[in-house]
């Protein structure tokens, strides 16, 4: 695809990802672990159809069998992301979760420094410091008010960018191999692990038929399809472009939750979120202009 087409695909993927918050607010009976289980299960079912169609049944199973430890580590990271994201949405606001997830690129830069020895540019250190101030602004209010549920939700949400940082660092490292494994199969592995681990915790199931329809929508349209779209777009777009376009999920998601579920973000989340997003946009926009060789971030 052309560069313009890849940008459109990535914008559409971000738009589809952003549905999770507002859709989850319209569930009738499903809560907590059950929400996570059904979303992961429907995601796995969709991938079991889509991946053999894209790769061929034999190629998919060969990728799973031959992926080695890297595939299972990546799968574990995906499982953490799938599980923690939906669980966090049941504990705190959509805005809290999405702004917390936007820390992912900065965590990835730190992981590249710690695990791969990449040197971080000065602008990236400055962005990390600014983002830290934004997070302190966001969550300092929750600490001062003693809102334990909100704090637990944001702590769970933090697991998502941490797992994402490990995953993206692993995938970046694998690119240097002569024959890197097909890591798209790791998304399926992650969905299966998430569904298997949350199934016992979700019992007894309480979801209504309406809930199951909404959760199927999340598993297929909000997760499986846009993940494959993003992988396709990543073959054309640079890392900074992917990071910048991915931020649209935060903007769209907060807006949908506000308009579609009446969940207006607090002034502390808006202020801190703008600091975090501003730091990330400035860092990645500068990276688009010039990225020195051997420098991460």
N, C-alpha and C positions, 0 to 999 in steps of 0.2 A: 504494500500500500504506500501511497505518497505520504509526505510529512503532514500535509493538511488533513488527509484522511485519518492518519494516526492520532492527531490532536482531537479530531471529532470523536473518534472511538474512545479515547481516554476521558473526554468530557462526559460522554454518555455513560461510561463505566462508573465515574464518580457520582453521577446523578442516580444511578441504580443502587450503588452502595449506600447512598444517603437515605434510602427508604426505611432502614431498619428501625430508627427511633420512633418515627410517627406510626408505622405499622404496629410496632409492639405496644403502643399506647391504646390500641383498639382491641386488644385481646380480652376475651370475656373471663375465662377461668384459668387458663394456663399461666403458671408463674414459675420464676426461678429456674430450677434445674430442668423442669419439663420444657420450658421455652427453648433452652439451649439444646436439649436432646432432639426435639423435633426439627429444629432448624438444621442441625448437623446431619440428621438422618436424611432429610429431604435433599440437602446439599450432596451427600454421598450418592444417593439414588440418581440425581441428575448427572453427576460426574461419571457414574457407571454407564450412562447412556452416551454422554457427550464425548468423553475421552476415547472410547473405542471407535466412535464415528470419526473423530479427528485423526487418531493415531493408528487405528486398526487394533482389533482384539489382541492379536499376538504381540504387537509392539508394546501395548500397555502392560501386559503381564510380564513380558521380558524386562521392562523398565522397573517394575516392582520387585521382581526377583533379583535383578542385577544391580539395583541401586546401592546396595551396601549400607554402611553406617550413615553415610551422608543423607541418603533418602529418608531413613528413619529418624534422624535428628531433625531434618527439615519438616517431616511429618509431625513430629512432636511439637515443633514450634507452631505449625499451623493449628494443631489441636488446642494449644494454649490460647491462641488468638481467637479461634472460633468460640471457645468456651467462655473465656473471660469477658469478651465483648458483650455477649448477650446477657450474661449474669450481671455485669455492671449496669446494663440498662434497666434491670429490674430493681436496682438498689439506689440509683441516683439519676440525675436529670440527663437528658440527651446532650445538652450543651457541655456538661461536665465531662461526659465520656468522650465526645468527639474532640474537644480541645486537648484532653489528655492524650488521645491517640495522635494528635498532630506533633507530639514530641518525637515520634518515631525517627524521622530523618536525622535529628540531632543525636539521638541514642545510637543510631547506626554509625554516625561519624565517630563517636566515642568507642564503639565496639571495634571499628576498623583500626583505631589507634591502639587499643589494648590487645586485640587478638591477631592482627595482621601487621602491626608496626607501622601503619601509614602515618605520615606527618600531617597534622591538622593545620590548616591555614589560620592566620590570626583572625580573619573575619568569622571563622567557624567557632573559635573560642569565644569571641564576642557575642555571637548568636546564642551560644549555650548559656552564657552568663545572663543575657537579657531574658531568655526563656525561663531560666530559674527564677528570676524576679517576677515574671508573669505568673508562674505556678504558685509562688509564695503569696501573691496577691489573691489569686483565685481561692486557694485552699486555706489561707490564713483565717478567713472569715468563718469557715466551717469549724476550724479548731477552736476559735474564740467562742462560738455559739454552742460547742459541744454536740454537734449533730453527728452522732455515731454512725447512723445509716449512710449519710452522705459521704463521710470519711471512708467507710468500708467500700462503698461503691467506687470512689476514685482510686483507692488502693488496688482493687480488683482490676480496674481499667488500666492501671499502670503496667500490669502484666502484659498487655497487648503490645505496646511499643517496645518493651524489653525483649519479648519473644521475636517480634518483627526484626529488631536490630540483629539478633543472633542469626536469624534466618537469612536476611539480606547479606550479611557478612559472609556466611557460609556459601551462598550462591555466587557472590563475587569471587571468593577464593576458588571455587570449582571452575570458573571460567579460564583459569590459567592451566588447567589440565589439558592434555592432548585430546582425550576423549571424555568430555564431561558427561555425567549421566543425565538422563531425561528427568529433570526434577519436577515436571508438571504432575507426574504421578504422586508426588509428595502431598499435593493438595488433597487428593483422594484419600491417601493414608491418614492425613490429619483429620478429615471429616469422619472417617470410620473410627479412629481412636476417640474423638470427642463424643460421638454417639454412644460408643461402647461404655465409656467411663461414666457418662451422665445418666444412662438408662436406669441403673439401680437407684440412683438418687432421685429420679423423676417419678418413681412409682409411689403411690398409685396415680395413674394418669387422670387428669381432670379436664383436659382440653375438650371443648365443644367442636362440632363440625365446622363452625365458623372459625374457631381458633386454628384448626388444622389447615383450613384453606389459606389463612393469612400466613401461617408458618411455612406452608409449602411455597407460597409466594416469596418469602424471605430466603428459603433454602435454594430455590431455583433462580429466580429473577434478581434477587438482591445480592446473591453470593456466587453461585456457580458460574452463571453466564458472564457477569462483569469480571470475574477473576480470569477467565479465559480471554476476554477482550483485552484486559490490561497486559497479559502476557504477549499477545499479538502486537499491541501498540509498542511494547518495550523493545521490540526488534528494530523499530525505526527511531523512537524518541530517545534522547539522552537521559541520564539519571536525574539531573536537575529539572528537566522538563517534566518527567514523571512525577517528581516530588511536588512541583508547583501545581500541576493539574490535579494531583491527588488531594490537595488542600480544598478543592471545591466541595469535597464530601463534607467537610466541616461546615462550610457556608450553607450548602443546600440542606444538610441535616438539621441544623439549628433552625433554619427558616421553616422547614416542613413541620417540625415539632411545634413551633410557635403558631403557625397558621392552621395546621391540621389537628392539633391536640391541645391548643391553648397553653402550651408550656413555655412561657416567656423566660428567657435567661435572666439571671440576677445581674446587677451592675458589677459585682465582683467578677463573675464569670466573663462578662462582656469585656471589662477592662483588662483582666489578666489574659483573656484569650486573644485580644488584639495585640498585646505585647508579644505573646508567643508566636502568633501568625506573622506579625510584622518582622520579627527576628528571622523567622524561617524564610519568608519571601525575600528579604534583603540578602540573606546568605545565598540562596539558590539563584536569585537573579544575577548576582555578581558572578557566580560560578558559570552561568551561561555565557557571560562575556569572555571569561578567561579561566580555564582550569589547568594549572601547571601540572606537568607530568609528575606522578608519584605522590601527589598531594590528595588526601582524602577530604571529603566534606563538600 
